[in-house]
Each structure stands twice: as structure tokens, then as C-alpha cells.
Amino acid sequence: MEIRNIRHKGLRGFVEKNNVRGLPQTYIAKIADIMAFLIDMEDIDEIFDLRKYKPHSMTGDRAGTYSFYVTANWRIAFKHDAQRNELYDVEYEDYH
């Protein structure tokens, strides 16, 4: 699936240039797995197929945002534009 924008500088460098600077070395394999999955998927409902990273859609003021677990505090979160069928505002963020 197309990714319109990646907000986290380190994650953007990783996806665009395979540069791991700005990301924790310990979790590069997980981050790479999640990003490869997002790029390869064709439909937003497929995110729930990657169960090992606890996919979920957020509620409340974060409604419309989806999230994958990376560590206890860190997630890869993103939104989906259904009209254009693309992901946007992809973020590697401290969840707590």
C-alpha cells in the first residue's frame, strides 16, 4: 500500500534510504517486519492478519488511527485514507 508520509524522521530514513539512524538497534527487525507488511498489504483490513504485533484501531481522540506494538512503550501508528487507499501520518511513537 502506498505511504503518503512518514512523520518520524528515523522511520522515514529507514524506509526511504535503509538508514537505521534514529531508531533503536534492538528493534530494527520488528520495525522492518511491520513496515514491509504495511507496504505489501493491499487492503486496510489486512493489518489484523499480523497478530504478533497486536494490531488495533484506536478510539477516543485517536479514532481513525491504527497501531502496531513494537515494545512496551513504543508503537508504529498510522492513519488510512480510504478514498485514496493509502496510509499517512505513519509514526514511531512513545505510546505512554
C-alpha positions in Angstrom: 0.0 0.0 0.0 1.2 3.5 -0.7 2.5 5.5 2.2 1.8 9.2 1.7 4.0 10.5 4.5 6.1 9.3 7.5 6.3 11.7 10.3 9.1 10.1 12.4 12.4 11.2 10.9 14.3 8.0 11.8 11.5 5.8 10.4 11.3 7.9 7.2 15.1 7.5 6.7 14.8 3.8 7.2 12.0 3.3 4.7 13.4 5.7 2.1 17.2 5.1 2.4 17.5 1.9 4.5 19.2 4.1 7.1 18.7 2.9 10.7 19.9 6.1 12.4 17.3 7.4 14.8 15.8 4.0 15.5 16.7 1.7 18.4 19.0 -1.1 17.1 17.4 -3.7 19.3 14.1 -3.3 17.5 15.2 -2.8 13.8 14.0 -6.3 12.8 10.5 -5.7 14.3 10.3 -2.3 12.7 11.4 -3.7 9.3 8.9 -6.5 9.5 6.0 -4.1 10.3 7.0 -1.6 7.6 7.4 -4.3 4.9 4.0 -5.7 5.8 2.4 -2.2 5.5 4.0 -1.6 2.2 2.9 -5.0 0.9 -0.7 -5.1 2.0 -3.5 -4.2 -0.4 -6.4 -3.6 2.0 -6.6 -2.0 5.4 -8.3 -5.0 6.9 -5.1 -7.0 6.4 -3.5 -5.3 9.4 -5.4 -7.6 11.6 -3.5 -10.6 10.0 -0.2 -9.5 11.6 -1.3 -10.6 15.1 2.2 -10.9 16.6 2.4 -7.1 16.7 -1.0 -6.7 18.4 -2.7 -4.6 15.7 -5.6 -2.5 16.8 -7.6 0.6 15.9 -7.6 3.4 18.4 -10.6 5.0 20.0 -11.4 8.4 21.5 -9.4 11.3 20.3 -7.2 8.9 18.3 -10.1 7.3 16.4 -9.2 6.5 12.9 -5.6 5.7 13.8 -4.2 2.1 13.7 -1.3 0.8 15.7 1.2 -2.0 15.9 3.1 -2.9 19.1 6.9 -2.7 18.9 7.8 -2.6 22.6 6.0 -2.0 25.9 6.0 1.8 25.3 6.6 2.2 21.5 4.2 1.7 18.6 4.0 2.3 14.9 0.8 4.2 14.4 -0.8 5.4 11.2 -4.0 6.5 9.5 -5.7 5.2 6.4 -7.2 7.3 3.6 -10.0 5.1 2.3 -10.7 7.2 -0.7 -7.1 7.0 -2.0 -6.4 3.6 -0.3 -3.1 4.9 1.2 -1.5 5.2 4.6 -0.5 8.6 6.0 1.0 10.1 9.2 3.0 7.0 9.9 4.7 7.5 13.2 7.0 5.6 15.5 5.8 6.9 18.9 6.0 6.5 22.6 2.6 5.3 23.4 2.6 6.1 27.1 
